[in-house]
């Protein structure tokens, strides 16, 4: 056996077997917290959804969306209230244990706000998003992740429990 075949066999053998699935659908529930320098803190129930693709075991991309579920506007009549976010991000994954992975992401997207109590659209804008999570995958076709997104310019923190289906 030549050296190049031995190197190729070692590289293939070292590839994680858990990376058989490249696509992943996610859905979850969480809470979003907004704060304007700590003065007007707001909180809402959030529904999350995402669809991603893993190019390698450690690198991927995902389209994501989350929005207010309960319709509860918190704040005064002239204060904006978080409504929804839609964005794209690059993701990185690191295996911590056989069924546990850490996830990090960096991306951007569109954030929408409602105007206080009257519910009229007030503003929307583009914001960077930073993400992090801890994933547990007990089986080939199911995973759960405790996930946090931070919309940097909007000052919105979304924490959710995501249910994932790799396929």
Buried (B, 14 or more C-beta within 10 A) or exposed (E): EEEEEEEEEEEEEEEEEBEEBEEBBBBBBBEBBBEEEEEBEBBBEBBBBBBBEBEEBBEBBBBBBBBBBEEEBBBEEEBBBBBBBBBEBBBBBEBEEEEEBEBBBEBBBEBBBBBBBEEEEBEBEEBBBBBBBBBBBEEEEEBBBBBBBBBEEBBBBBBBEBBBEBE
